Structure formats: structure tokens, C-alpha cells
Amino acid sequence: MARQIIFYGDYFIDFYKDLDDKVKDKVKYVLELIKQVDRVPEKFLAPMTGYDGLFEVRVEYQSNIYRIFCCFDQGQLVVLFNGFQKKTQKTPKDEIDRAMKLKDKYFNSKK
């Protein structure tokens, strides 16, 4: 059963708009993979340890690394939040905090 991907707010779109075309193609490829593959390799989608229910979509193009935060809703629905280009080994805390706030806002808006 295919997953569905939705965007919460304009956070992902704002990030995506500014990407170079080749990177956009790679992002589309990874999102397609997430939609269709039953067990997505951790290279492309991994849980954020210590952050309840938060996942990161991992996109690499040439020597650049991009991350898009997301969560699952009702099993097959993937909700995308903010994305950023990773400049260091560690994921910036403010990006994680932002994603957690968006995740909380998303689930609160559904109540």
C-alpha cells in the first residue's frame, strides 16, 4: 500500500523552491521512494533518536547533504515539515526544535 505525502504549512515548499534543479530531482526521487517502497532504507528515511515520532528524510547530492523533517500520521500518511542543508555532522538543534513545534502544531490542529 502506497504512502501519501503531504506538506504542513509552507515550510517544505519554501525550502524546496530555493533548491537547484538537480537537487529538486533528487528530493523528488527520495519522496517517490518513500511513497512506494515498503521498507525505506535508513539512508533515505530515519527516525530522530530521542525525538518522539520525528523522522528525517535524507537527501544527498554531490557533496551536499539535505534534511527534511517529517512524521507519520495514521500509518501511511507522511507529513513534511521544514528542510535545510546540512553544513556540519550534527543536525542543528534549532532545526530539530522547529520541526518538533511544527509536529505538535500539526497534531493539535487535527483535534
N, C-alpha and C positions, 0 to 999 in steps of 0.2 A: 504494500500500500504506500503510495507516494506521500511524502510530507508536503505541507503547504508552507510557504514563507510569506510573512507579512512584515511591514515596517511599522514601528511605533514612532509617531511624530515624523519630523523631517530629518532627524539626526543622521540616519544612514544615507539618505538622499544627498544631504549637504556634503557629507564625506565623499560619496561616490562621484558627484558632479566634478570635483576637482582632480580626480584621478586621470592619469594618462590613458589613452585608448587601449594600449596593450594590457595595462593593469586592470582596466574595466573588464576586458575579455577574460582575464584570469579569475577575477571575482565572480563573473557570471558562470564560469566553468565550475568553480568550487560550490556555488549555490545550487547549481543544477545537480551536482553530485550529492549534496545534502538532501535534495528533494527526492532523488531516485534510489540511492544506494541504501540498503538495509542497515548495514554496519559501516558507518563512515569511518575511515581510518583517522586516528588521532592526529595525524599530520595535518588534517583539514578541519577537524572539529574536536575540541577537547574541553572537559569541564574545568572550571577555575577552582582549584583546590582552596577550601576554606571560605568559599563564597557560595552560599546555598542556592543551587539551581542556575547559577550563571555559567555560560559556556562562552568559548571564544572560537570564532571562525578564523582559520589561519590561512593566509594567502601570501605566497612568496613569489616575487617576480624579479629576475636577475638577482641583485644582491639586496633588494629591498624586502622588508617584511611588513605586512599589514595585518591588523587585527580588527575584527568586528565582533562586538559583544552581542549575545543573544540568549534566549531562554526557550524552553519548550512549554507549550500550553496544550492541555488535553492530548498529550502524547505525540500527535502528528503535526502540530502547528508550531512553526519556528518563528519567534518574534525577534526581529533585528533591532538593535539599539545603535549606539554610537560606534564609529570606526575611527582608526587612527593609524599613522605609520609608526612602526616601532623603531626607535633610534638606539635603544640600549637593550641589554639582556633582560632587564627587569621591566615588567609591564608597569607603566606609571600609575601610582596609587590614585591620583585624581581621575584618571580614565575609568578605573575599576569602580570608584565611588560613584561616579556619574552613571555608570551602567547599572549599579545596584539601585540607585534612586529611580532611574527610568523603569527598571523592572518592578519596583514597588508601586510606582505610579500606574504602570500598565495594569497590574493585578487589582489595584484599588479602583481603577476606572471601570472595571468589569463587575464590581459588586452592585 
